[in-house]
Amino acid sequence: AAASKQFHVRCGLLVATAVFDGIRMIQHPAYCKQAAAHAAWRHRQLSANSAICHVAFVDWQTEQLLVQQHSNAAVRVGDRRFFGCWEMLRLSFGGWRGRPFAAASAAKVLLPLLFPS
């Protein structure tokens, strides 16, 4: 959560997605499909001033699925976890398991609170 408070300071453009209950995989943008590009985008995103940052809101189930099925694309940098060029922000919703649309709506509400313009 501490990292999320810094996005608005260092990101010119924020690209966000939300995936819950492992219903689908996170799609990489065309410019970040190659494994070699993942490290370069992570480095840019972690720098003090990045033109584009990629954030994926996920739940525990989706995070584990991504790590298990794509271990080569799942990387931990300090206390932050990335999947390709996407920084994963895990949200915990307690009783919302099995209700991905409700969880996605919560992420949509959180987005402007976490990343003010």
N, C-alpha and C positions, 0 to 999 in steps of 0.2 A: 504494500500500500504506500510505503514511503516513496518508492520509485514513481508511482502513478502521480504523486503530487508535483513531480518535477517535469512532466511531459509538456505542459503549457509553456514552460520557460524555455525549453530547448528544442521544441519541434515546430517547424514552420507549418507543416501539414500533418494531420493525424488521420491515418487510415485505420478503421476499427471494424471488427467482426465479432460475432458471438456464436458459439457452438456449445450446446448442452446435451446431456444424455448420450453422447457419442453418436448422434443421429447422422452426422456427416463429417467428412474430413475438412480441415482448413485448406483452402485453395491458395496457392502462392500466386502473386502477381506475375505477369509475363517476364518482368525484369528480374525476378528472383526465383526462377524455376530451377536453375542450375545450382548444385551443391556449392560450387566455388563462390557463387554470389552471396550465399547465406552469411558467411563470415564477414564479408565486406559491408553488408547492410547492418548486421549486428554492431559492428565497430562504429559505423556512422551514427546509429541510433543511440549508442552509449556515449557518444562525444558530447561536448558542451553545446554544440549548435548543429542540429540536424535538419535538413530540408524536409525529410519525410520520416515519420515514425509509424510502425505497424503494431497494433495492439489487438490481441484476441482475448475476449472474455470467455473463459471456459469453466466448467465444473470439474470436480475431482475425477469423475468417470472419464470424461473426454481427455483430460490431461494424461491419465494413465494409458488410455488407448493409443494416443499419439506417441507416447514414449515407447510403448511396447511394440507397436507396428512400424515405427519409423525412428528407431533409436539413433540412426546416423544423422537425422535432422533435428533431434531434440538435444539441446545443449544448455547447460547451466553456466551462467556467468555470475559468480558471487552468489547472491541470494535471488537472482532473477533467472527465470527459465524462458528459453526461446525455442520455437519450433520453426526452423528455417529463418526467415526474416521477421517473423511474428513474435513479439514479446507476449507471453501468456500471463494474463491476470486471472487467477483463480477466484471465483466467487462461490461462497457457501450459502446455500439457501435452505438448509434444514429440510422441511417437509415438502419442498417443491420438486423432489425427485420424480421423474416421469411426466413433468409438466414443462417441457422445454420452451413453449411459447410464453408462459408466465415468466420464466427466468430471463428470456430474451427481452421481454418488456422491462424488467427490472434493470437490465444492462443499459437499455435505451434511456432510462431515467437517470441512471448513474453517470452516463457519459458527460453531460454538460456540468455535472457537479465535480467530477474528477478532473475534467479538462476544460476549464473556462477559457473563453476566447480572448 
